[in-house]
Amino acid sequence: MRNSAIIIILFFLFSCSDNDDNPNTILPNVPVNETIFLNNPEYTNLQVVGGWAYSQGGISGIIIYHSSINSYVAFERSAPHLSPEACSRMDVKNSIIMHCSCDDSEFQIIDGAPMTDGINYPAKQYRVEVLGNNTLRITNF
């Protein structure tokens, strides 16, 4: 009986985890709930695969990328490894890289993976839901 209790306790101790989907604690969590209408002129580039656009929302804005026929990704413009400030706002470079001018760090626009040595966090990603042919919803819930 005692051995069973010890095994159960050990099971619960080792099955619990403090990890979450994004262990990055540098960037604050802010509510994101943006609706994007692809027919609006500022989002014209998103109508083709490989196109990208900036949007409001998040901490410092959002980068949206049309990754495949019916698929989009969205990333926070604040560099994930720095506290938000003016120079840590990432810009798209050559349509395939998100670039931070504070330290010249770079991230892939397809999946947010860091391309610069020493950076351990990917770009903060938001959920993108396609609502019909011309509307996207970007959220973090």
N, CA, C and O of each residue as an XYZ file, in Angstrom:
564
protein
N       0.822     -1.187      0.000
C       0.000      0.000      0.000
C       0.868      1.252      0.000
O       0.611      2.205     -0.736
N       1.899      1.231      0.839
C       2.780      2.394      0.928
C       3.505      2.638     -0.395
O       3.650      3.785     -0.818
N       3.958      1.572     -1.048
C       4.635      1.695     -2.337
C       3.713      2.270     -3.393
O       4.154      3.045     -4.242
N       2.449      1.907     -3.356
C       1.466      2.442     -4.309
C       1.294      3.939     -4.113
O       1.204      4.691     -5.083
N       1.249      4.366     -2.872
C       1.086      5.797     -2.583
C       2.304      6.583     -3.075
O       2.160      7.670     -3.634
N       3.486      6.038     -2.868
C       4.711      6.705     -3.309
C       4.737      6.793     -4.831
O       5.097      7.833     -5.382
N       4.367      5.735     -5.503
C       4.338      5.739     -6.965
C       3.347      6.771     -7.486
O       3.642      7.482     -8.447
N       2.185      6.860     -6.869
C       1.175      7.839     -7.296
C       1.685      9.256     -7.089
O       1.520     10.110     -7.960
N       2.296      9.510     -5.956
C       2.834     10.849     -5.675
C       3.927     11.208     -6.679
O       3.946     12.318     -7.210
N       4.831     10.270     -6.938
C       5.896     10.520     -7.917
C       5.325     10.770     -9.310
O       5.814     11.630    -10.044
N       4.300     10.022     -9.664
C       3.665     10.222    -10.965
C       3.150     11.650    -11.101
O       3.382     12.299    -12.121
N       2.453     12.145    -10.081
C       1.913     13.501    -10.151
C       3.005     14.557    -10.143
O       2.888     15.576    -10.824
N       4.055     14.326     -9.387
C       5.153     15.292     -9.361
C       5.828     15.424    -10.710
O       6.135     16.534    -11.145
N       6.063     14.308    -11.377
C       6.775     14.342    -12.646
C       5.875     14.604    -13.841
O       6.364     14.912    -14.928
N       4.573     14.486    -13.655
C       3.670     14.764    -14.775
C       3.286     16.226    -14.840
O       2.810     16.688    -15.877
N       3.476     16.957    -13.773
C       3.167     18.389    -13.767
C       4.317     19.139    -14.408
O       5.481     18.762    -14.272
N       3.969     20.209    -15.111
C       5.001     20.975    -15.794
C       4.685     22.449    -15.696
O       3.523     22.849    -15.767
N       5.701     23.248    -15.536
C       5.521     24.698    -15.519
C       5.650     25.294    -16.908
O       5.479     26.501    -17.076
N       5.948     24.473    -17.909
C       6.118     24.982    -19.264
C       4.774     25.356    -19.858
O       3.767     24.698    -19.595
N       4.755     26.416    -20.662
C       3.568     26.761    -21.446
C       3.979     26.839    -22.899
O       5.115     26.521    -23.249
N       3.045     27.266    -23.753
C       3.336     27.288    -25.185
C       4.447     28.254    -25.539
O       5.181     28.018    -26.499
N       4.588     29.318    -24.801
C       5.625     30.305    -25.090
C       6.313     30.684    -23.787
O       5.797     31.524    -23.051
N       7.459     30.093    -23.480
C       8.128     30.367    -22.218
C       8.744     31.768    -22.142
O       9.315     32.134    -21.115
N       8.634     32.538    -23.199
C       9.201     33.877    -23.228
C       8.423     34.786    -22.282
O       7.225     35.001    -22.462
N       9.108     35.315    -21.277
C       8.467     36.226    -20.328
C       8.917     37.663    -20.549
O       8.565     38.541    -19.761
N       9.675     37.922    -21.588
C      10.161     39.271    -21.867
C       9.036     40.158    -22.391
O       8.885     41.296    -21.948
N       8.248     39.642    -23.331
C       7.157     40.424    -23.909
C       5.895     40.292    -23.061
O       5.539     39.187    -22.651
N       5.222     41.396    -22.798
C       3.981     41.311    -22.021
C       2.868     40.665    -22.845
O       2.872     40.732    -24.074
N       1.929     40.049    -22.161
C       0.749     39.511    -22.836
C      -0.302     40.611    -22.921
O      -0.736     41.147    -21.902
N      -0.700     40.935    -24.125
C      -1.762     41.912    -24.347
C      -2.839     41.228    -25.179
O      -2.526     40.364    -25.997
N      -4.100     41.598    -24.986
C      -5.155     40.968    -25.788
C      -5.031     41.351    -27.262
O      -4.796     42.511    -27.601
N      -5.192     40.356    -28.125
C      -5.148     40.584    -29.569
C      -6.419     40.000    -30.171
O      -6.711     38.816    -30.001
N      -7.166     40.834    -30.873
C      -8.379     40.409    -31.571
C      -8.595     41.379    -32.728
O      -9.355     42.341    -32.613
N      -7.921     41.116    -33.838
C      -7.953     42.003    -35.003
C      -8.667     41.322    -36.170
O      -8.465     40.135    -36.423
N      -9.492     42.075    -36.868
C     -10.138     41.590    -38.083
C      -9.510     42.313    -39.265
O      -9.433     43.541    -39.287
N      -9.059     41.536    -40.250
C      -8.377     42.073    -41.426
C      -9.246     41.818    -42.651
O      -9.617     40.678    -42.930
N      -9.567     42.874    -43.375
C     -10.330     42.750    -44.617
C      -9.346     42.865    -45.776
O      -8.792     43.933    -46.035
N      -9.142     41.755    -46.463
C      -8.130     41.690    -47.511
C      -8.425     42.598    -48.695
O      -7.531     42.864    -49.499
N      -9.662     43.082    -48.824
C     -10.012     43.998    -49.915
C      -9.546     45.425    -49.642
O      -9.515     46.246    -50.559
N      -9.183     45.736    -48.392
C      -8.694     47.078    -48.075
C      -7.342     47.304    -48.737
O      -6.525     46.384    -48.783
N      -7.087     48.499    -49.247
C      -5.840     48.777    -49.981
C      -4.560     48.454    -49.216
O      -3.578     48.030    -49.825
N      -4.547     48.644    -47.890
C      -3.316     48.385    -47.136
C      -2.986     46.891    -47.047
O      -1.884     46.524    -46.639
N      -3.938     46.029    -47.428
C      -3.711     44.583    -47.374
C      -3.694     43.930    -48.755
O      -3.810     42.709    -48.852
N      -3.557     44.695    -49.796
C      -3.535     44.170    -51.164
C      -2.452     43.111    -51.346
O      -2.681     42.108    -52.021
N      -1.273     43.320    -50.753
C      -0.176     42.350    -50.893
C      -0.515     40.982    -50.313
O       0.094     39.981    -50.691
N      -1.475     40.929    -49.404
C      -1.841     39.653    -48.787
C      -2.709     38.787    -49.694
O      -3.023     37.650    -49.342
N      -3.096     39.301    -50.837
C      -3.942     38.537    -51.741
C      -3.155     37.507    -52.552
O      -3.749     36.685    -53.249
N      -1.833     37.546    -52.466
C      -0.997     36.571    -53.178
C      -0.090     35.840    -52.186
O       0.359     36.420    -51.198
N       0.171     34.573    -52.458
C       1.079     33.798    -51.616
C       2.455     34.462    -51.635
O       2.972     34.821    -52.693
N       3.031     34.616    -50.461
C       4.324     35.293    -50.336
C       4.187     36.765    -50.007
O       5.181     37.435    -49.727
N       2.957     37.280    -50.037
C       2.730     38.683    -49.702
C       2.684     38.887    -48.194
O       2.406     37.957    -47.437
N       2.955     40.095    -47.773
C       2.955     40.421    -46.353
C       2.423     41.832    -46.149
O       2.375     42.632    -47.084
N       2.025     42.128    -44.920
C       1.521     43.464    -44.574
C       1.674     43.683    -43.076
O       1.773     42.736    -42.296
N       1.692     44.952    -42.697
C       1.674     45.334    -41.285
C       0.233     45.616    -40.885
O      -0.591     46.022    -41.705
N      -0.051     45.392    -39.607
C      -1.366     45.706    -39.077
C      -1.219     46.272    -37.668
O      -0.177     46.116    -37.031
N      -2.250     46.914    -37.202
C      -2.299     47.402    -35.826
C      -2.518     46.214    -34.898
O      -2.817     45.112    -35.357
N      -2.374     46.430    -33.620
C      -2.644     45.406    -32.623
C      -1.374     44.891    -31.991
O      -0.269     45.275    -32.372
N      -1.548     44.014    -31.018
C      -0.403     43.461    -30.315
C       0.302     44.519    -29.484
O      -0.314     45.481    -29.025
N       1.581     44.331    -29.299
C       2.386     45.260    -28.508
C       2.881     46.411    -29.381
O       2.699     47.580    -29.044
N       3.508     46.067    -30.504
C       4.084     47.081    -31.402
C       3.562     46.953    -32.825
O       4.149     47.507    -33.755
N       2.476     46.233    -32.998
C       1.937     45.984    -34.317
C       2.093     44.519    -34.685
O       2.678     43.740    -33.933
N       1.572     44.151    -35.839
C       1.559     42.763    -36.277
C       2.077     42.680    -37.709
O       1.790     43.550    -38.531
N       2.838     41.633    -38.002
C       3.264     41.305    -39.364
C       2.437     40.104    -39.802
O       2.421     39.078    -39.123
N       1.752     40.230    -40.933
C       0.942     39.138    -41.469
C       1.610     38.669    -42.755
O       2.039     39.478    -43.577
N       1.692     37.352    -42.919
C       2.342     36.756    -44.094
C       1.420     35.705    -44.691
O       0.898     34.850    -43.976
N       1.219     35.768    -46.009
C       0.396     34.789    -46.730
C       1.306     33.616    -47.093
O       2.048     33.677    -48.074
N       1.243     32.558    -46.301
C       2.216     31.475    -46.414
C       1.880     30.399    -47.447
O       2.794     29.791    -48.004
N       0.620     30.149    -47.716
C       0.214     29.202    -48.761
C      -1.215     29.547    -49.182
O      -1.787     30.516    -48.684
N      -1.786     28.773    -50.081
C      -3.053     29.161    -50.712
C      -4.096     29.675    -49.721
O      -4.607     30.780    -49.901
N      -4.421     28.923    -48.701
C      -5.418     29.364    -47.724
C      -4.833     29.462    -46.321
O      -5.533     29.213    -45.339
N      -3.582     29.815    -46.221
C      -2.918     29.849    -44.929
C      -2.133     31.147    -44.741
O      -1.434     31.615    -45.640
N      -2.275     31.707    -43.548
C      -1.583     32.938    -43.182
C      -0.941     32.736    -41.821
O      -1.413     31.928    -41.021
N       0.134     33.468    -41.556
C       0.740     33.505    -40.232
C       0.832     34.965    -39.811
O       0.908     35.867    -40.645
N       0.824     35.176    -38.498
C       0.908     36.540    -37.969
C       1.876     36.544    -36.784
O       1.836     35.662    -35.927
N       2.742     37.555    -36.757
C       3.748     37.674    -35.714
C       3.720     39.062    -35.097
O       3.408     40.050    -35.762
N       4.048     39.117    -33.826
C       4.244     40.371    -33.113
C       5.446     41.077    -33.724
O       6.445     40.441    -34.060
N       5.342     42.408    -33.868
C       6.473     43.162    -34.418
C       7.564     43.423    -33.390
O       8.691     43.744    -33.768
N       7.264     43.296    -32.101
C       8.308     43.455    -31.079
C       9.232     42.255    -31.116
O       8.772     41.113    -31.096
N      10.533     42.504    -31.171
C      11.512     41.412    -31.158
C      11.339     40.621    -29.866
O      11.218     41.219    -28.797
N      11.325     39.294    -29.939
C      10.988     38.475    -28.777
C      12.043     38.439    -27.676
O      11.750     38.009    -26.560
N      13.246     38.875    -27.963
C      14.341     38.777    -27.001
C      14.692     40.113    -26.354
O      15.639     40.197    -25.572
N      13.925     41.162    -26.681
C      14.203     42.492    -26.148
C      12.931     43.087    -25.537
O      11.821     42.771    -25.964
N      13.105     43.939    -24.546
C      11.953     44.669    -24.022
C      11.457     45.615    -25.101
O      12.260     46.195    -25.832
N      10.144     45.780    -25.213
C       9.602     46.643    -26.281
C      10.105     48.079    -26.169
O       9.982     48.717    -25.123
N      10.666     48.566    -27.257
C      11.075     49.957    -27.397
C      11.081     50.270    -28.891
O      10.849     49.381    -29.710
N      11.340     51.498    -29.244
C      11.234     51.922    -30.646
C      12.099     51.084    -31.588
O      11.624     50.679    -32.649
N      13.336     50.819    -31.233
C      14.222     50.103    -32.158
C      13.968     48.600    -32.188
O      14.464     47.917    -33.084
N      13.205     48.068    -31.230
C      12.954     46.622    -31.217
C      11.743     46.229    -32.055
O      11.356     45.061    -32.092
N      11.155     47.201    -32.722
C      10.013     46.933    -33.618
C      10.558     46.392    -34.938
O      11.286     47.083    -35.651
N      10.200     45.156    -35.252
C      10.754     44.492    -36.436
C      10.088     44.985    -37.718
O       8.908     45.335    -37.737
N      10.875     45.000    -38.778
C      10.413     45.340    -40.121
C      10.696     44.155    -41.037
O      11.596     43.356    -40.775
N       9.920     44.051    -42.111
C      10.136     42.985    -43.085
C      11.231     43.416    -44.046
O      11.232     44.538    -44.551
N      12.168     42.499    -44.289
C      13.321     42.762    -45.152
C      13.323     41.703    -46.260
O      13.263     40.507    -45.974
N      13.391     42.131    -47.501
C      13.433     41.236    -48.662
C      12.240     40.278    -48.735
O      12.339     39.213    -49.345
N      11.142     40.641    -48.130
C       9.891     39.862    -48.126
C       9.996     38.491    -47.473
O       9.038     37.722    -47.544
N      11.118     38.148    -46.840
C      11.256     36.827    -46.233
C      11.855     36.847    -44.826
O      11.919     35.808    -44.170
N      12.290     38.009    -44.361
C      12.972     38.108    -43.066
C      12.351     39.233    -42.247
O      12.040     40.302    -42.772
N      12.173     38.976    -40.941
C      11.783     40.038    -40.013
C      13.065     40.503    -39.329
O      13.801     39.695    -38.762
N      13.326     41.795    -39.386
C      14.601     42.356    -38.945
C      14.386     43.329    -37.798
O      13.480     44.162    -37.841
N      15.229     43.220    -36.764
C      15.215     44.139    -35.622
C      16.433     45.043    -35.720
O      17.566     44.562    -35.748
N      16.205     46.353    -35.771
C      17.320     47.284    -35.945
C      18.121     47.525    -34.670
O      19.220     48.074    -34.743
N      17.604     47.131    -33.494
C      18.361     47.316    -32.243
C      19.690     46.572    -32.280
O      20.731     47.114    -31.910
N      19.638     45.330    -32.730
C      20.842     44.497    -32.710
C      21.056     43.734    -34.021
O      21.864     42.807    -34.081
N      20.329     44.132    -35.065
C      20.406     43.483    -36.386
C      20.038     42.005    -36.357
O      20.486     41.236    -37.208
N      19.224     41.604    -35.384
C      18.768     40.210    -35.345
C      17.719     39.986    -36.419
O      17.040     40.917    -36.852
N      17.599     38.720    -36.846
C      16.674     38.379    -37.920
C      15.905     37.109    -37.580
O      16.397     36.223    -36.881
N      14.673     37.050    -38.102
C      13.772     35.923    -37.880
C      13.111     35.567    -39.201
O      12.848     36.441    -40.028
N      12.841     34.275    -39.397
C      12.173     33.831    -40.616
C      10.710     34.254    -40.583
O      10.041     34.098    -39.561
N      10.215     34.783    -41.685
C       8.828     35.235    -41.742
C       7.857     34.054    -41.875
O       6.668     34.201    -41.592
N       8.346     32.902    -42.299
C       7.479     31.737    -42.486
C       7.058     31.127    -41.151
O       5.897     30.761    -40.971
N       8.009     31.016    -40.210
C       7.686     30.371    -38.941
C       8.179     31.126    -37.709
O       7.984     30.659    -36.587
N       8.809     32.273    -37.893
C       9.272     33.078    -36.768
C      10.567     32.609    -36.129
O      10.997     33.182    -35.128
N      11.200     31.579    -36.685
C      12.432     31.035    -36.101
C      13.565     32.055    -36.156
O      13.726     32.754    -37.157
N      14.358     32.142    -35.072
C      15.498     33.072    -35.089
C      16.559     32.612    -36.072
O      16.843     31.420    -36.187
N      17.138     33.568    -36.776
C      18.213     33.293    -37.725
C      19.549     33.809    -37.207
O      20.586     33.607    -37.840
N      19.524     34.471    -36.062
C      20.716     35.080    -35.474
C      21.189     34.226    -34.308
O      20.398     33.877    -33.431
N      22.468     33.888    -34.293
C      23.037     33.084    -33.207
C      22.818     33.761    -31.862
O      22.903     34.983    -31.743
N      22.536     32.944    -30.852
C      22.386     33.449    -29.491
C      20.975     33.852    -29.119
O      20.718     34.166    -27.957
N      20.062     33.854    -30.060
C      18.670     34.198    -29.742
C      17.903     32.897    -29.554
O      17.882     32.034    -30.432
N      17.273     32.776    -28.386
C      16.611     31.531    -28.021
C      15.105     31.527    -28.244
O      14.476     30.472    -28.165
N      14.522     32.673    -28.518
C      13.074     32.753    -28.669
C      12.682     33.018    -30.119
O      13.306     33.844    -30.786
N      11.658     32.330    -30.613
C      11.110     32.683    -31.931
C      10.249     33.932    -31.801
O       9.903     34.343    -30.693
N       9.910     34.525    -32.918
C       8.992     35.662    -32.907
C       7.664     35.202    -32.318
O       7.224     34.075    -32.550
N       7.042     36.075    -31.566
C       5.763     35.748    -30.931
C       4.693     35.623    -32.012
O       4.454     36.557    -32.776
N       4.057     34.462    -32.063
C       3.082     34.196    -33.122
C       1.663     34.298    -32.589
O       1.378     33.920    -31.453
N       0.774     34.820    -33.438
C      -0.647     34.895    -33.123
C      -1.414     33.920    -34.006
O      -0.920     33.499    -35.052
N      -2.616     33.567    -33.585
C      -3.472     32.674    -34.375
C      -4.126     33.459    -35.505
O      -4.520     34.612    -35.329
N      -4.235     32.819    -36.669
C      -4.921     33.438    -37.806
C      -6.025     32.490    -38.258
O      -5.778     31.321    -38.554
N      -7.230     33.007    -38.305
C      -8.380     32.243    -38.773
C      -8.888     32.886    -40.058
O      -9.115     34.095    -40.103
N      -9.066     32.081    -41.098
C      -9.588     32.580    -42.366
C     -11.108     32.517    -42.289
O     -11.688     31.445    -42.117
N     -11.749     33.681    -42.419
C     -13.215     33.780    -42.364
C     -13.723     34.130    -43.755
O     -13.933     35.305    -44.057
N     -13.918     33.154    -44.582
C     -14.348     33.433    -45.948
C     -13.163     33.818    -46.812
O     -12.008     33.673    -46.412
N     -13.475     34.319    -48.026
C     -12.424     34.632    -48.997
C     -11.619     35.877    -48.676
O     -10.453     35.965    -49.058
N     -12.205     36.836    -47.989
C     -11.551     38.143    -47.862
C     -11.388     38.642    -46.443
O     -11.145     39.832    -46.240
N     -11.513     37.776    -45.459
C     -11.439     38.236    -44.088
C     -10.584     37.294    -43.246
O     -10.699     36.072    -43.347
N      -9.723     37.885    -42.413
C      -8.893     37.150    -41.461
C      -9.195     37.646    -40.065
O      -9.504     38.822    -39.879
N      -9.110     36.771    -39.085
C      -9.184     37.166    -37.687
C      -7.877     36.739    -37.028
O      -7.478     35.578    -37.113
N      -7.217     37.689    -36.373
C      -5.953     37.437    -35.696
C      -6.205     37.577    -34.202
O      -6.677     38.613    -33.735
N      -5.879     36.509    -33.449
C      -6.120     36.517    -32.007
C      -4.964     35.866    -31.267
O      -4.086     35.245    -31.867
N      -4.986     36.022    -29.954
C      -4.058     35.265    -29.107
C      -4.828     34.487    -28.051
O      -4.327     34.227    -26.956
N      -6.035     34.128    -28.398
C      -6.832     33.280    -27.493
C      -7.477     32.157    -28.250
O      -8.185     31.341    -27.659
